[in-house]
Amino acid sequence: MTFARISVCTAMERNRALSEAREAITGSGGWIVDHKLFSNAMATLNFEVPAGKAETLVARLEQAGLQPETGADFPPGGTGDLRGQITLTFIHREPDLKREVPAFG
Protein backbone atom coordinates (compact mmCIF):
# COMPACT_ATOMS: atom_id res chain seq x y z
CA MET A 1 0.00 0.00 0.00
CA THR A 2 1.38 3.41 -1.00
CA PHE A 3 1.51 6.38 1.41
CA ALA A 4 0.75 9.82 -0.02
CA ARG A 5 1.70 13.13 1.57
CA ILE A 6 -0.19 16.32 0.85
CA SER A 7 0.86 19.68 2.32
CA VAL A 8 -1.34 22.76 2.55
CA CYS A 9 -0.43 26.22 3.87
CA THR A 10 -3.49 28.41 4.17
CA ALA A 11 -4.79 31.66 5.61
CA MET A 12 -8.30 30.18 5.51
CA GLU A 13 -10.05 30.10 8.89
CA ARG A 14 -8.94 26.93 10.71
CA ASN A 15 -12.31 25.25 11.24
CA ARG A 16 -13.39 25.97 7.67
CA ALA A 17 -10.12 24.58 6.28
CA LEU A 18 -10.54 21.39 8.33
CA SER A 19 -14.13 21.02 7.10
CA GLU A 20 -13.07 21.55 3.48
CA ALA A 21 -10.31 18.94 3.82
CA ARG A 22 -12.75 16.47 5.41
CA GLU A 23 -15.25 17.05 2.59
CA ALA A 24 -12.51 16.51 -0.01
CA ILE A 25 -11.58 13.18 1.57
CA THR A 26 -15.13 11.88 1.99
CA GLY A 27 -16.15 13.28 -1.40
CA SER A 28 -13.39 11.18 -2.94
CA GLY A 29 -14.82 8.01 -1.41
CA GLY A 30 -12.37 8.03 1.47
CA TRP A 31 -12.43 8.31 5.24
CA ILE A 32 -10.35 9.88 8.00
CA VAL A 33 -8.39 7.31 9.99
CA ASP A 34 -6.81 9.66 12.55
CA HIS A 35 -6.18 13.33 13.19
CA LYS A 36 -4.00 15.54 15.37
CA LEU A 37 -4.39 19.21 16.16
CA PHE A 38 -1.35 21.27 17.10
CA SER A 39 -2.89 24.30 18.81
CA ASN A 40 -4.16 26.57 16.05
CA ALA A 41 -0.93 26.35 14.07
CA MET A 42 -1.20 22.98 12.32
CA ALA A 43 -3.34 19.89 11.88
CA THR A 44 -2.78 16.50 10.32
CA LEU A 45 -5.47 14.27 8.86
CA ASN A 46 -4.55 10.65 8.15
CA PHE A 47 -6.85 9.19 5.51
CA GLU A 48 -7.52 6.33 3.17
CA VAL A 49 -9.11 6.70 -0.27
CA PRO A 50 -9.49 4.33 -3.19
CA ALA A 51 -6.18 4.58 -5.07
CA GLY A 52 -7.98 5.51 -8.28
CA LYS A 53 -9.38 8.61 -6.54
CA ALA A 54 -6.04 10.18 -5.55
CA GLU A 55 -6.23 12.83 -8.27
CA THR A 56 -9.89 13.49 -7.38
CA LEU A 57 -8.83 14.23 -3.80
CA VAL A 58 -6.20 16.73 -4.93
CA ALA A 59 -8.69 18.36 -7.34
CA ARG A 60 -11.30 18.69 -4.56
CA LEU A 61 -8.73 20.34 -2.28
CA GLU A 62 -7.88 22.78 -5.09
CA GLN A 63 -11.57 23.55 -5.69
CA ALA A 64 -11.93 24.31 -1.98
CA GLY A 65 -9.13 26.89 -2.26
CA LEU A 66 -6.59 24.94 -0.20
CA GLN A 67 -3.78 24.78 -2.83
CA PRO A 68 -2.34 21.32 -2.03
CA GLU A 69 1.28 20.44 -2.72
CA THR A 70 2.22 16.86 -3.46
CA GLY A 71 5.64 15.31 -3.84
CA ALA A 72 7.03 13.84 -7.03
CA ASP A 73 6.25 10.37 -5.69
CA PHE A 74 2.53 11.11 -5.30
CA PRO A 75 0.68 8.14 -6.83
CA PRO A 76 -1.51 9.10 -9.82
CA GLY A 77 -3.87 6.15 -9.44
CA GLY A 78 -3.92 2.42 -9.17
CA THR A 79 -5.96 -0.24 -7.47
CA GLY A 80 -6.70 -0.93 -3.83
CA ASP A 81 -6.60 1.71 -1.13
CA LEU A 82 -4.24 4.65 -0.77
CA ARG A 83 -3.16 5.75 2.69
CA GLY A 84 -1.97 9.26 3.22
CA GLN A 85 -1.76 12.38 5.31
CA ILE A 86 -2.82 15.95 4.72
CA THR A 87 -0.78 18.43 6.76
CA LEU A 88 -2.53 21.77 7.13
CA THR A 89 -0.43 24.73 8.30
CA PHE A 90 -2.50 27.76 9.30
CA ILE A 91 -1.14 31.22 8.58
CA HIS A 92 -2.59 33.83 10.96
CA ARG A 93 -1.73 36.36 13.64
CA GLU A 94 -3.78 34.82 16.43
CA PRO A 95 -2.21 33.74 19.74
CA ASP A 96 -1.83 30.04 20.47
CA LEU A 97 -4.94 28.26 21.69
CA LYS A 98 -4.72 27.54 25.39
CA ARG A 99 -6.60 24.52 26.67
CA GLU A 100 -6.99 23.45 30.25
CA VAL A 101 -5.47 20.05 30.87
CA PRO A 102 -7.12 18.39 33.86
CA ALA A 103 -4.93 16.95 36.56
CA PHE A 104 -4.65 13.19 36.55
CA GLY A 105 -2.75 10.52 38.41
C-alpha positions in Angstrom: 0.0 0.0 0.0 1.4 3.4 -1.0 1.5 6.4 1.4 0.8 9.8 0.0 1.7 13.1 1.6 -0.2 16.3 0.9 0.9 19.7 2.3 -1.3 22.8 2.6 -0.4 26.2 3.9 -3.5 28.4 4.2 -4.8 31.7 5.6 -8.3 30.2 5.5 -10.0 30.1 8.9 -8.9 26.9 10.7 -12.3 25.2 11.2 -13.4 26.0 7.7 -10.1 24.6 6.3 -10.5 21.4 8.3 -14.1 21.0 7.1 -13.1 21.5 3.5 -10.3 18.9 3.8 -12.8 16.5 5.4 -15.3 17.1 2.6 -12.5 16.5 0.0 -11.6 13.2 1.6 -15.1 11.9 2.0 -16.2 13.3 -1.4 -13.4 11.2 -2.9 -14.8 8.0 -1.4 -12.4 8.0 1.5 -12.4 8.3 5.2 -10.3 9.9 8.0 -8.4 7.3 10.0 -6.8 9.7 12.6 -6.2 13.3 13.2 -4.0 15.5 15.4 -4.4 19.2 16.2 -1.4 21.3 17.1 -2.9 24.3 18.8 -4.2 26.6 16.1 -0.9 26.4 14.1 -1.2 23.0 12.3 -3.3 19.9 11.9 -2.8 16.5 10.3 -5.5 14.3 8.9 -4.6 10.6 8.2 -6.8 9.2 5.5 -7.5 6.3 3.2 -9.1 6.7 -0.3 -9.5 4.3 -3.2 -6.2 4.6 -5.1 -8.0 5.5 -8.3 -9.4 8.6 -6.5 -6.0 10.2 -5.6 -6.2 12.8 -8.3 -9.9 13.5 -7.4 -8.8 14.2 -3.8 -6.2 16.7 -4.9 -8.7 18.4 -7.3 -11.3 18.7 -4.6 -8.7 20.3 -2.3 -7.9 22.8 -5.1 -11.6 23.5 -5.7 -11.9 24.3 -2.0 -9.1 26.9 -2.3 -6.6 24.9 -0.2 -3.8 24.8 -2.8 -2.3 21.3 -2.0 1.3 20.4 -2.7 2.2 16.9 -3.5 5.6 15.3 -3.8 7.0 13.8 -7.0 6.3 10.4 -5.7 2.5 11.1 -5.3 0.7 8.1 -6.8 -1.5 9.1 -9.8 -3.9 6.2 -9.4 -3.9 2.4 -9.2 -6.0 -0.2 -7.5 -6.7 -0.9 -3.8 -6.6 1.7 -1.1 -4.2 4.6 -0.8 -3.2 5.7 2.7 -2.0 9.3 3.2 -1.8 12.4 5.3 -2.8 15.9 4.7 -0.8 18.4 6.8 -2.5 21.8 7.1 -0.4 24.7 8.3 -2.5 27.8 9.3 -1.1 31.2 8.6 -2.6 33.8 11.0 -1.7 36.4 13.6 -3.8 34.8 16.4 -2.2 33.7 19.7 -1.8 30.0 20.5 -4.9 28.3 21.7 -4.7 27.5 25.4 -6.6 24.5 26.7 -7.0 23.4 30.3 -5.5 20.0 30.9 -7.1 18.4 33.9 -4.9 17.0 36.6 -4.6 13.2 36.6 -2.8 10.5 38.4 
